[in-house]
Amino acid sequence: MTKTIHPDEIPQPDLHGILLTAVAPRPICFASTVDAEGNVNLSPFSYFNVFSSNPPVLIFSPARSGRDNTHKHSYLNVKEVPEVVINIVNHPIVEQMSLSSTAYERGVDEFIKSGLTPVASDKVKPPRVGEAPVSFECTVQQTIELAEEPGAGNLIIAKVELIHINENYLNDQGKLDTQKLDLVGRMGGSWYIRAAGDALFEIPKPIRTKGIGVDALPEGIRESDVLTGNNLGRLGNLEKLPSEEEIKNIQQDDEVRMMGKKVGDNPEKLKMQLHWLAQQIINEGETAKAMAVLLYAETL
């Protein structure tokens, strides 16, 4: 069953909840801005992402209030002073970041309220967050008001002018280390997600090569009662199928031979067991070996 909803036929708060719960996790823009008098504002926004690397462009959207249709102070500030520092949020500062989202009166310095450290920027007026793992000094190139109704977004297109990286989050090669960063993302309601530990996983990405595709897998593998869609996607990412020699060699694998002895003269049962074994091997990251096991199973 599928529930179909027309966005014009439900209240804006309900639509807001659906969008922000379904489209998640979202990265968080922790934006520092100043008004014409130099008053600092620090606020988080999860309508945010990177949209270009040449030129380097980040976009975030302080939406109009769903309650009274007012603009966020950050948006009013960049209209007066078109500069912003976009600080990246990780787990060590997530509670202070959340506190800064409180609807304080305009002119209240959220650096003071949250206890975070303002550090003078080099190229723009707003300060950066000293505790942030990465901060981007940006000039605002354009603002786009999407509508005038409550909940309407206001796109702020920001060009990166300077990047500050805390060296504690670099690996031995001097590159940002995903595991060290310990980033957080915004979910629906009051929920967040922590991008660390078991939540992190890698998927080989076919950028310079072309995977064979799921359609190139034998029917018996595509319609396996064991393999999941993710398993098939990983297999389809291989550049080529194993050779006959590789398939023959897999029959001599100790685990495969032991499995054959256990099930005896029962090809269908052995085939099922081999699919379970292949799934285990895929999870261990040895996709080519798993494919060889599956193609051997196809010969039974």
N, C-alpha and C positions, 0 to 999 in steps of 0.2 A: 504494500500500500504506500502511496505517495501523497503527502499533503501539499497542495498547490496554493500559493498565496499571491495575490496581486498587491504590490507595495502601496498602491493608492487606497486600498480598502481596509487597512489596519492602522491603528494609532501610531504616531511617530515613535513613541517610546518602545512599543512592541517591535517595530521594524528595526530600530536601533539595536535592541537586544539580539534579534536574529542575526543581523549583519556582524556584530562584534563577537558573537559566540561562534558563528560558523567560520568567519574569516579570521583564523587564528592558528598559531601564535603570530603576533605582530611585533616587530622591533619597536623600540621606544626611543623617540627623539626627546632628549632632555635639553630644552632650549633656553638659553640665556639671552635676554634682550634688554634694551634700555629705551626709555622714552626721551623726548627732546630735552627734559630737565636733567637727564642722567640717572633717573631712578631705575634700579635694576629689577627685572622680573625673571624668575626661574620656574619653568613649568614643563611637565612631561606630556607628550602626545604620542598616541600609538597609530595615528594615521600618518605613517612615515615609512620611507624607504630610500634607497639609492637608485637613481634613474639613468645615470650616465657616468662613465669614467673619463671621457675625453670630449667635452670638458667635464670635470668632476662636479656632478650636480646631485644634491639631496633635496627631497621635497617632503614637507610635512603640512598638516592641515589642522589648524585650530578651528574647530567647528563652532557655529553659533550655539548658544545655550538652548537646550531643549525645553527649559523652564520659562525663561523670559526673553529669549531671542537676542540676548546681548552678545557682543563680540568678546573673545578672550583678550586679556591684557597683552599677551604676546603678539597678537595680530595688530592691535592698535599701536604697539611699540614699533614694529617693523615698518608700519606706514609712516611713522615719524622719523625713525632712524633705521634705514634699510640694511641692517647688519644683524647677525645672529651667530652664537656659538652653539653647535649641536654636540652635546656630550652623550657618549654611549653609557648605558646603564648596565652594571653587572650586579651580581648577588650581594656583594659587600655594601652596596649603597641603596638597595631596593627599597628599604623601609623609609629612608630619608627622602628618596625620590617620591614615594607615595605621599608623604607628608607635604611635600611642596605643591601637590596638586590641590590642596585646600583652597577654596575660593576666598582668599584674603582680598581686602580692598586694594584698589590700584595704588601703587606707590609703596606697598609693603614689600620688603626685601626677603624673598624666600630663602636666600642663602642664610640669613640670620635665623629664620624660623626653623629651617631644616638642620642647621648646624654644619652645613657643608662649607668648604673653603673656596672663596672666590680668588682666582689667580688672574692677574692682568693679562689680557691678550696682546699679541704683537701687532696685528693689523686691523683689528676692529675694536669698537668701544665696549661691547659687552664682555664681562669676564668669563673665564671658563671654570668648570668645576675641577678643583685640584684633585679630588678623589676618583675622578672618572678614568677608566683605562685608556680611552681615546677621546679626543676632542677635536672638532672641526671648526675652525674660524671661517665664517662664510659671509659673503655679501649677497643681499637679496636682489635677484635679477628681475623678478616679476611676482605679483600677487594676483590671484584669480578668485573672484567670488563666484561660487557655483550657484547660489540662489540667495534669497532673502528670508526664507522661512526658518523656523527653529530646527536645529540639527544640520543646517546646510554647512558644507565645508568651505574653507578658504585656503586654497593652495598657495603655499609659500615656496617659491622656486629659489633655492639657495646654491650659489656656486662656491665650492670649497677653495679657499685662498691659502690656508695653512693647516697642517695636521700636527697634533701633539699626541705622542704615544708614550705611555708609562712603560719603561723598559722591562719592568717585572713581568709583562705579558708577552714578551718575545721569546722565541725558541732559540736554539743554538745557531740557527742560520740567520738570525736577526729578523725573522718574520713573525707576524702576529700568530699566537698559538691559541687555537680554538679551545682547547681543554683548559688552558690557564685563564682565559678570559672570563669563564663562568658567567656568561651572559644570561639575561632574563628576557622573557617575552610576555606580551599582554594577551590574556585570554578574555572570555566573556565575564560579565559581572565583576566580582572582586578577585578573580583568579589570575594567577601568573604561572609561568612555566620557567624552570631553571634548565638551561642548556649545559648540563654537566653530567659527569658520571655515566650511568647506564642510559641516560636520555640521548646521548650522542652515538651516532652510528655512521658508517661510511658506505657510500654506494659508488662503485666505479662508474665514471661518466664518459660516454663515447663522444669526445670532442673532436679528436683528430682522426678517429677510426669510426667505422660503421658496424654496429652490431648486426648479427644475422636476422634478428627479429623473431618474435614468437611464432610467426607464420612459417618459419623455416624448420621448426621443431617437428619431429614425427608425431603423428596423431596420438599415439599411445602416451606420449609425454604431455602433449597439450591437454589431453582429457584425463590426466591422472587424478585418482581419488585422494592422493596424498599431497601433491605439490600445490602450493598456493599461487595466486596471481603474482605475488612478489617473487616467488621462486622462479616462475616462468619468465618474468621480466629480467631477472638476473641472468638466466640462461640465454635469453635472447640478446643480451648485451655482449656475448662472446663474438669474436671476429670470425670464427670458423668452427665447424664441427670437428671433433677429434678424428684422427685417422684410424683406419682399420687396425693398424699396428697398436695404437694407443688403446683401442677397445679390447684387443686381444690381450694386451699386457695387464689390463685392469682385472682380468679374470684370475690372474695369479696373485692379486692383492690378498693379504692374509685375512682381512676382515670379510672380503667377498667370498673367499673359499670356505671360511668357517660358517658363513651364513648358508652356503649351499649344502654343507654337511648337516646343519641343524634341520632344515626343512625337508631334506630327502628328495624323493622323486615327486615333487609338486611344483611345477613351473609357475603356476599362477601365484602361489604363496610366495615363492622366491622372488617373483617380479615385484610383488607388493613390498616385501622386505627391502629389496634393492631401492625402491622409490623412497622408503623411509631413510635408508642409509644415504642416498643422494641428497635428500633434504638436509640431513645433518651436516654433510660435507659442504653444501652451499652456505650454511650458517657459519661454517668455519672459514669461509672465504676461498675455498678451492673449487671454483666454479667449473673449470675445465675437467677436473677429475670427476666431479659430480656428473657432468655430461657424459663422460665415458662410461660411468656406471649405468646411467639411464639407457644409453644406446646398447650396452651389453644386455640389459633387461629386455630390450626390444627384440633380441634374437631368440629369446626363450620360447 
